[in-house]
């Protein structure tokens, strides 16, 4: 890996605090996947969705450790795209960068529509498309103001989500243990009566819903480039983010699966369904508002990540140079604009085709996360061996190398094998592989055209 001293300082801002970096990791991951996707996962697999969460959770821990090692040594806004380029070549790096950017662009639109749908469920007079439009405008403006304001905004957003989830877990535990007055406990019968109603196929289908939920955690590596003392901040942020996400996700899904049967209509809004079962006045309305805030927080963080990836690709010649321009505040404003454009398009589509756009968007991402995570593990395997061979000192080292990295790749291979065994996930995997091939071909052809252009330039005439 390249030593820290040789990394070129980015023209982006460098005022993000370590606490903001940690909360951004939480903010990007605790969003639509938890508050909306958890119900879909239980419907697909029943209580066996917990297996999907444990498998995906183990994988994301290993991926984040690998990313942490590389990000501490080379903090860059291109993160895993840059690491893939250094490990496997420019085409691999550009392909991963564009794939992740496309994934986030879709997720941004989904989170705006999801938050709008939740608010509209409380106040039906407000149309989903109009609320989504308002959200897109507000968060575009926030991302244009500078990383310090953005980081502080995300910090308090994440705090609200954490408090709400902790409160939900406490209420859920009290409900299951029969500690709530005048409320009959459902016990744990839902977990044991029909643990895996759809068998392995249901677990496989739910696995991709769960992977979508964990997607976005890797944004910590992207944000490291704009953080004070990244070599220290990244390790702390990754350790904190990983265990909190696992606690919040697995704890929340356990409560939901225990309280609500897999056939329950309440799984459309699972957190509100559990609180309705607990008969706490106003609690379901409150958690619906918090869920909407959570989605907007994730939108905020993902827009940041998408714009920084576009900026990095432009800096490396893999995207139009105009995307690398930054404002006086160190914000790549044009990159922000192009990253948010699809969100506005999705708002118009929601106006034309109500209630049909959000489900379609959820189907577009999931397996793309697996490819990005796999590239991170392969890159770390190559770069760590290169660093050890060259005697390069690393500020943060992944333990039990290379065994844990290889374990992550083995889990990834098993997920792909299981995914191809189920028709729904097989279609998604094949579509993702076709998309990757198209992006790789486009990047390779673009690189060849640029190389021919440089070689064909007429030599500068020397004065004679």
C-alpha positions as CSV (number, residue, x, y, z in Angstrom):
1,X,0.0,0.0,0.0
2,X,1.1,3.5,-0.6
3,X,2.5,5.2,2.5
4,X,0.4,7.9,4.0
5,X,3.1,10.5,3.3
6,X,2.8,9.9,-0.4
7,X,-1.0,10.4,-0.6
8,X,-1.8,13.6,-2.4
9,X,-4.0,15.9,-0.3
10,X,-7.5,16.2,-1.7
11,X,-9.0,19.6,-2.5
12,X,-12.1,18.5,-0.6
13,X,-12.7,19.8,2.9
14,X,-11.0,18.1,5.9
15,X,-13.1,19.3,8.8
16,X,-15.2,16.2,9.6
17,X,-14.9,15.1,13.2
18,X,-14.3,11.5,14.3
19,X,-17.7,11.4,16.0
20,X,-19.3,12.6,12.8
21,X,-17.5,9.9,10.8
22,X,-18.8,7.2,13.2
23,X,-22.4,8.5,13.0
24,X,-22.2,8.7,9.3
25,X,-21.5,5.0,9.1
26,X,-24.6,4.4,11.2
27,X,-26.6,6.9,9.3
28,X,-26.0,5.4,5.9
29,X,-26.8,1.8,7.1
30,X,-29.8,2.4,9.4
31,X,-32.3,3.5,6.8
32,X,-34.8,1.9,4.4
33,X,-33.2,-1.6,4.8
34,X,-34.0,-1.7,8.5
35,X,-37.2,0.2,8.8
36,X,-38.9,-1.1,5.6
37,X,-36.8,-4.0,4.4
38,X,-36.8,-6.0,7.7
39,X,-40.5,-6.7,7.2
40,X,-39.9,-7.9,3.6
41,X,-37.2,-10.2,4.9
42,X,-39.4,-11.8,7.5
43,X,-42.2,-12.2,4.9
44,X,-39.7,-14.0,2.6
45,X,-38.0,-16.3,5.2
46,X,-40.0,-16.1,8.4
47,X,-38.0,-16.1,11.6
48,X,-35.2,-17.8,9.6
49,X,-34.3,-14.3,8.4
50,X,-32.1,-14.2,11.5
51,X,-29.8,-16.6,9.7
52,X,-29.6,-14.2,6.8
53,X,-28.7,-11.4,9.2
54,X,-26.0,-13.4,10.9
55,X,-24.4,-14.5,7.7
56,X,-24.5,-11.0,6.2
57,X,-23.4,-9.5,9.5
58,X,-20.4,-11.7,9.7
59,X,-19.5,-10.7,6.1
60,X,-19.8,-7.0,6.7
61,X,-17.6,-7.2,9.8
62,X,-14.8,-8.8,7.7
63,X,-15.3,-6.3,4.9
64,X,-15.2,-3.3,7.2
65,X,-12.0,-4.6,8.8
66,X,-10.4,-5.0,5.4
67,X,-11.6,-1.5,4.3
68,X,-10.4,0.0,7.6
69,X,-6.9,-1.2,7.0
70,X,-6.8,0.3,3.5
71,X,-8.6,3.5,4.4
72,X,-6.3,4.2,7.4
73,X,-3.2,3.8,5.1
74,X,-4.7,5.7,2.1
75,X,-7.6,8.0,3.0
76,X,-9.2,8.8,-0.4
77,X,-12.7,9.8,-1.5
78,X,-12.5,6.9,-4.1
79,X,-12.0,4.4,-1.3
80,X,-12.5,0.8,-2.5
81,X,-12.5,2.0,-6.2
82,X,-9.0,3.4,-5.7
83,X,-7.9,0.3,-3.8
84,X,-9.3,-2.0,-6.6
85,X,-7.4,0.2,-9.2
86,X,-4.1,-0.2,-7.2
87,X,-4.6,-3.9,-6.7
88,X,-6.2,-5.0,-10.0
89,X,-5.8,-2.2,-12.5
90,X,-7.6,0.9,-13.8
91,X,-10.5,-0.9,-15.4
92,X,-11.3,-2.8,-12.2
93,X,-11.1,0.4,-10.2
94,X,-13.4,2.4,-12.5
95,X,-15.9,-0.5,-12.8
96,X,-16.3,-0.8,-9.0
97,X,-16.5,3.0,-8.6
98,X,-19.2,3.4,-11.2
99,X,-21.1,0.3,-9.9
100,X,-21.2,1.8,-6.4
101,X,-22.2,5.2,-7.7
102,X,-25.1,3.7,-9.6
103,X,-26.1,1.7,-6.6
104,X,-26.2,4.8,-4.4
105,X,-28.1,6.9,-7.0
106,X,-30.9,4.3,-6.9
107,X,-30.8,4.1,-3.1
108,X,-31.1,7.9,-2.8
109,X,-34.3,7.9,-4.8
110,X,-35.7,4.9,-2.9
111,X,-35.0,6.6,0.5
112,X,-36.7,9.8,-0.6
113,X,-39.8,8.0,-1.8
114,X,-39.8,5.7,1.3
115,X,-39.6,8.6,3.7
116,X,-42.3,10.4,1.7
117,X,-44.5,7.3,1.9
118,X,-44.2,7.0,5.6
119,X,-45.1,10.7,6.2
120,X,-48.0,10.4,3.8
121,X,-49.3,7.4,5.8
122,X,-49.7,9.7,8.7
123,X,-51.0,12.7,6.7
124,X,-52.6,11.3,3.5
125,X,-53.4,14.8,2.3
126,X,-49.8,15.2,1.4
127,X,-48.9,13.3,-1.9
128,X,-45.9,11.1,-1.9
129,X,-44.3,12.7,-5.0
130,X,-44.6,16.2,-3.5
131,X,-43.0,15.2,-0.2
132,X,-40.2,13.4,-2.1
133,X,-39.5,16.5,-4.2
134,X,-39.3,18.6,-1.0
135,X,-36.9,16.1,0.5
136,X,-34.7,16.0,-2.6
137,X,-34.4,19.8,-2.7
138,X,-33.6,20.1,1.1
139,X,-30.9,17.4,1.1
140,X,-29.3,18.6,-2.1
141,X,-29.0,22.0,-0.5
142,X,-27.4,20.5,2.7
143,X,-24.8,18.6,0.6
144,X,-23.9,21.8,-1.2
145,X,-23.0,23.7,2.0
146,X,-19.8,22.0,3.1
147,X,-18.7,18.9,4.9
148,X,-18.7,20.5,8.4
149,X,-22.4,21.4,8.2
150,X,-23.2,18.1,6.6
151,X,-21.3,16.1,9.2
152,X,-23.0,17.8,12.1
153,X,-26.4,17.4,10.5
154,X,-25.8,13.7,10.1
155,X,-24.5,13.4,13.6
156,X,-27.7,14.5,15.2
157,X,-29.8,12.6,12.7
158,X,-28.0,9.4,13.8
159,X,-28.4,10.2,17.5
160,X,-32.1,10.4,17.0
161,X,-32.2,7.0,15.3
162,X,-30.1,5.3,18.0
163,X,-32.3,6.6,20.8
164,X,-35.4,5.5,18.9
165,X,-34.1,2.0,18.2
166,X,-32.9,1.5,21.8
167,X,-36.4,2.6,23.0
168,X,-38.0,0.1,20.5
169,X,-35.8,-2.7,21.8
170,X,-36.7,-2.0,25.4
171,X,-40.4,-1.9,24.6
172,X,-40.1,-5.1,22.5
173,X,-38.3,-6.9,25.3
174,X,-40.9,-5.8,27.9
175,X,-43.7,-7.0,25.5
176,X,-42.1,-10.4,25.0
177,X,-41.4,-10.9,28.7
178,X,-44.9,-9.9,29.7
179,X,-43.9,-6.8,31.6
180,X,-46.4,-4.4,30.0
181,X,-49.5,-3.9,32.1
182,X,-52.8,-5.1,30.5
183,X,-51.0,-6.4,27.4
184,X,-50.8,-10.1,26.7
185,X,-47.3,-11.2,25.7
186,X,-47.1,-13.1,22.4
187,X,-44.2,-15.1,23.8
188,X,-41.8,-16.7,21.4
189,X,-44.2,-19.0,19.7
190,X,-43.8,-17.2,16.3
191,X,-40.1,-18.0,16.4
192,X,-40.5,-21.7,16.9
193,X,-43.9,-22.7,15.3
194,X,-42.7,-22.2,11.7
195,X,-39.1,-21.1,11.7
196,X,-38.4,-21.4,8.0
197,X,-41.7,-21.7,6.1
198,X,-40.1,-21.3,2.7
199,X,-37.0,-23.3,3.4
200,X,-33.6,-22.4,1.9
201,X,-35.2,-20.5,-1.0
202,X,-36.8,-18.1,1.5
203,X,-33.5,-17.6,3.3
204,X,-31.7,-17.0,0.0
205,X,-34.3,-14.4,-1.0
206,X,-34.2,-12.7,2.4
207,X,-30.4,-12.7,2.2
208,X,-30.4,-10.2,-0.6
209,X,-32.9,-8.0,1.3
210,X,-30.5,-8.1,4.3
211,X,-27.5,-7.3,2.2
212,X,-29.3,-4.3,0.8
213,X,-29.9,-3.3,4.4
214,X,-26.2,-3.4,5.4
215,X,-25.2,-1.6,2.2
216,X,-23.9,1.8,2.8
217,X,-21.8,0.9,5.8
218,X,-18.7,1.1,3.6
219,X,-19.2,4.9,3.2
220,X,-17.0,5.3,6.3
221,X,-14.0,4.5,4.0
222,X,-15.1,7.2,1.6
223,X,-15.6,9.8,4.3
224,X,-12.1,9.1,5.7
225,X,-10.6,11.5,3.1
226,X,-12.4,14.5,4.7
227,X,-11.8,13.5,8.3
228,X,-9.3,14.9,10.8
229,X,-6.5,12.3,11.6
230,X,-8.0,9.5,9.4
231,X,-5.4,7.0,10.5
232,X,-6.8,7.1,14.0
233,X,-10.5,8.0,13.3
234,X,-11.1,5.2,10.8
235,X,-10.3,2.3,13.1
236,X,-12.4,3.7,15.9
237,X,-15.3,4.4,13.6
238,X,-15.3,1.0,12.1
239,X,-15.2,-0.8,15.4
240,X,-18.1,1.2,16.7
241,X,-20.2,1.1,13.6
242,X,-20.0,-2.7,13.2
243,X,-21.1,-3.8,16.6
244,X,-23.8,-1.1,16.8
245,X,-25.3,-2.1,13.5
246,X,-25.3,-5.8,14.4
247,X,-27.0,-5.0,17.8
248,X,-29.6,-2.7,16.3
249,X,-30.4,-4.9,13.3
250,X,-30.4,-8.4,14.8
251,X,-32.0,-7.1,18.0
252,X,-34.8,-5.3,16.1
253,X,-35.5,-8.1,13.7
254,X,-35.6,-10.6,16.6
255,X,-38.3,-8.5,18.3
256,X,-40.3,-8.1,15.1
257,X,-40.1,-11.7,14.1
258,X,-41.2,-12.8,17.6
259,X,-44.1,-10.3,17.8
260,X,-45.4,-10.4,14.3
261,X,-46.2,-13.6,12.3
262,X,-44.6,-13.8,8.8
263,X,-48.1,-13.5,7.3
264,X,-49.0,-10.3,9.2
265,X,-50.0,-7.3,7.2
266,X,-48.3,-5.1,9.9
267,X,-44.9,-6.2,8.4
268,X,-45.4,-3.4,5.8
269,X,-44.4,-1.1,8.6
270,X,-42.9,-3.5,11.1
271,X,-41.7,-1.1,13.8
272,X,-45.1,0.5,14.0
273,X,-46.7,-2.9,14.0
274,X,-44.8,-4.0,17.1
275,X,-45.6,-0.8,19.0
276,X,-49.3,-1.2,18.1
277,X,-49.2,-4.7,19.6
278,X,-47.7,-3.1,22.7
279,X,-50.6,-0.7,22.9
280,X,-48.5,2.3,23.7
281,X,-50.5,5.4,22.7
282,X,-48.9,7.4,20.0
283,X,-45.9,5.2,19.8
284,X,-46.5,3.9,16.3
285,X,-46.9,7.4,15.0
286,X,-43.7,8.4,16.7
287,X,-41.7,5.5,15.3
288,X,-43.1,6.1,11.9
289,X,-41.8,9.7,12.1
290,X,-38.4,8.4,13.3
291,X,-38.3,5.8,10.5
292,X,-38.9,8.7,8.0
293,X,-36.0,10.6,9.6
294,X,-33.8,7.5,9.4
295,X,-34.4,7.2,5.7
296,X,-33.7,10.9,5.2
297,X,-30.5,10.5,7.2
298,X,-29.4,7.6,5.0
299,X,-30.3,9.7,1.9
300,X,-28.1,12.5,3.3
301,X,-25.1,10.2,3.8
302,X,-25.5,8.3,0.5
303,X,-25.7,11.5,-1.5
304,X,-22.5,12.5,0.1
305,X,-20.9,9.2,-0.8
306,X,-22.1,9.2,-4.4
307,X,-20.9,12.7,-5.0
308,X,-17.4,11.9,-3.6
309,X,-17.1,8.8,-5.7
310,X,-18.0,10.7,-8.8
311,X,-15.4,13.4,-7.8
312,X,-12.8,10.7,-7.4
313,X,-13.5,9.1,-10.7
314,X,-13.2,12.4,-12.4
315,X,-9.9,13.1,-10.7
316,X,-8.6,9.8,-12.0
317,X,-9.8,10.5,-15.6
318,X,-12.6,7.9,-15.4
319,X,-15.4,10.5,-15.5
320,X,-15.7,14.0,-17.1
321,X,-13.2,16.4,-15.5
322,X,-16.0,18.9,-14.7
323,X,-17.1,16.6,-11.9
324,X,-13.8,17.2,-10.1
325,X,-14.4,21.0,-9.7
326,X,-14.9,22.0,-6.1
327,X,-16.4,25.2,-4.5
328,X,-14.5,27.4,-2.0
329,X,-16.0,25.3,0.8
330,X,-14.4,22.2,-0.7
331,X,-17.7,20.7,-2.1
332,X,-17.8,19.0,-5.6
333,X,-21.1,20.8,-6.5
334,X,-21.4,19.4,-10.0
335,X,-20.8,15.9,-8.7
336,X,-23.5,16.5,-6.1
337,X,-25.9,17.6,-8.9
338,X,-25.4,14.6,-11.1
339,X,-25.6,12.2,-8.1
340,X,-29.0,13.6,-7.1
341,X,-30.5,13.9,-10.6
342,X,-32.1,10.4,-10.6
343,X,-33.9,11.2,-7.4
344,X,-35.7,14.0,-9.1
345,X,-36.5,11.7,-12.0
346,X,-37.9,9.1,-9.6
347,X,-40.1,11.8,-8.1
348,X,-41.6,12.6,-11.5
349,X,-42.1,8.8,-12.1
350,X,-43.9,8.5,-8.8
351,X,-46.3,11.3,-9.9
352,X,-47.0,9.3,-13.1
353,X,-47.0,5.8,-11.7
354,X,-48.0,6.1,-8.0
355,X,-46.9,3.3,-5.6
356,X,-45.0,1.4,-8.3
357,X,-41.6,3.0,-8.3
358,X,-40.3,2.2,-4.8
359,X,-40.7,-1.6,-5.1
360,X,-39.0,-1.5,-8.5
361,X,-36.1,0.5,-7.0
362,X,-35.6,-2.1,-4.2
363,X,-35.2,-4.8,-6.9
364,X,-32.3,-2.9,-8.6
365,X,-29.8,-3.1,-5.7
366,X,-28.7,-5.8,-3.3
367,X,-26.3,-8.0,-5.3
368,X,-24.3,-4.9,-6.3
369,X,-23.3,-4.6,-2.6
370,X,-21.8,-8.1,-2.8
371,X,-19.6,-7.2,-5.7
372,X,-18.3,-4.0,-4.0
373,X,-17.6,-6.0,-0.8
374,X,-15.9,-8.7,-2.7
375,X,-13.6,-6.2,-4.5
376,X,-12.7,-4.8,-1.1
377,X,-11.6,-8.2,0.2
378,X,-9.7,-9.1,-2.9
379,X,-8.0,-5.6,-3.0
380,X,-7.0,-5.9,0.7
381,X,-5.6,-9.4,0.1
382,X,-3.4,-8.2,-2.7
383,X,-2.4,-4.8,-1.2
384,X,-1.6,-6.3,2.3
385,X,0.7,-8.9,0.8
386,X,2.4,-6.2,-1.3
387,X,2.8,-4.1,1.8
388,X,4.2,-7.0,3.8
389,X,6.6,-7.9,1.0
390,X,7.9,-4.3,0.7
391,X,8.1,-3.8,4.5
392,X,5.5,-0.9,4.5
393,X,4.3,0.2,7.9
394,X,0.5,0.3,8.2
395,X,-1.3,2.4,10.8
396,X,-4.1,-0.2,11.1
397,X,-3.7,-3.9,10.5
398,X,-6.4,-6.5,10.0
399,X,-5.9,-9.4,12.5
400,X,-5.4,-13.0,11.4
401,X,-4.4,-12.1,7.9
402,X,-5.0,-13.7,5.4
403,X,-7.3,-16.2,7.1
404,X,-10.1,-13.7,7.9
405,X,-9.9,-12.2,4.4
406,X,-10.2,-15.6,2.9
407,X,-13.1,-16.5,5.2
408,X,-14.9,-13.4,4.0
409,X,-14.4,-14.5,0.4
410,X,-15.6,-18.0,1.2
411,X,-18.8,-16.5,2.8
412,X,-19.2,-14.4,-0.3
413,X,-18.9,-17.4,-2.6
414,X,-21.4,-19.3,-0.5
415,X,-23.9,-16.4,-0.8
416,X,-23.5,-16.4,-4.6
417,X,-24.0,-20.2,-4.7
418,X,-27.2,-19.9,-2.5
419,X,-28.4,-17.0,-4.6
420,X,-28.1,-18.9,-7.8
421,X,-30.2,-21.7,-6.3
422,X,-33.3,-19.5,-6.0
423,X,-35.1,-18.0,-9.0
424,X,-35.7,-14.5,-7.7
425,X,-32.2,-14.0,-6.5
426,X,-30.7,-15.7,-9.6
427,X,-32.3,-13.2,-11.8
428,X,-30.9,-10.3,-9.7
429,X,-27.4,-11.9,-9.7
430,X,-27.4,-12.4,-13.5
431,X,-28.6,-8.8,-14.1
432,X,-25.8,-7.5,-11.8
433,X,-23.2,-9.5,-13.6
434,X,-24.4,-8.2,-17.0
435,X,-24.3,-4.7,-15.6
436,X,-20.8,-5.1,-14.4
437,X,-19.7,-6.5,-17.7
438,X,-21.2,-3.5,-19.5
439,X,-19.6,-1.0,-17.1
440,X,-16.2,-2.8,-17.4
441,X,-16.4,-2.8,-21.2
442,X,-17.4,0.9,-21.3
443,X,-14.5,1.8,-19.0
444,X,-12.0,-0.3,-21.0
445,X,-13.1,1.2,-24.3
446,X,-13.0,4.7,-22.8
447,X,-9.4,4.1,-21.5
448,X,-8.3,2.9,-24.9
449,X,-9.8,5.9,-26.7
450,X,-8.1,8.2,-24.2
451,X,-4.8,6.5,-24.7
452,X,-5.2,6.7,-28.5
453,X,-6.0,10.4,-28.2
454,X,-2.9,11.0,-26.2
455,X,-0.7,9.1,-28.5
456,X,-2.1,10.8,-31.6
457,X,-1.6,14.3,-30.3
458,X,0.7,16.3,-32.6
459,X,4.0,17.1,-31.0
460,X,4.5,20.6,-29.7
461,X,6.4,22.6,-32.3
462,X,9.7,23.7,-30.9
463,X,11.0,27.2,-31.9
464,X,13.8,26.8,-34.4
